[in-house]
Amino acid sequence: MAIIVNLDVVMAKRKVSLNELSERVDLTLSNLSILKTGKAKAIRFSTLEAICKALDCQPGDLLEFVDEGD
C-alpha cells in the first residue's frame, strides 16, 4: 500500500509556488520539497491543516491511498 502526495497537483491548480507556500505555512523549502516529492514518512496534522488553509483544499485533495497489491 502507498500514500501518494498530490501537493504538486494542488499547487499547480492554485498557481502557488513552493516559495509562496513556504511563506504561507511557515515551513522550510526543504521540508515542503520532501513532502511534495513524496519522500516524507509522516506529516503533522497541524502542518496538513496549515497547507489546506493556504491552498483552500481538503486533506483528501493532497493525500491519496493507492493499493499496490500484495
PEWO-V105899 format. One record per backbone hydrogen bond with DSSP energy under -0.5 kcal/mol. CO is the residue of the C=O (numbers start at 1). NH is the residue of the N-H. Records with the same first field share a line. If there is no record, write none. Layout:
CO: NH + NH
This chain:
2: 4 + 66
4: 6 + 64
6: 10
7: 11
8: 12
9: 13
10: 14
11: 15 + 16
12: 15
17: 21
18: 22
19: 23
20: 24
21: 25
22: 26 + 27
28: 32
29: 33
30: 34
31: 35
32: 36
33: 37
34: 39 + 40
35: 38
44: 48
45: 49
46: 50
47: 51
48: 52
49: 53
50: 54
51: 55
52: 56 + 57
58: 61 + 62
59: 62 + 63
62: 6
64: 4
66: 2 + 68
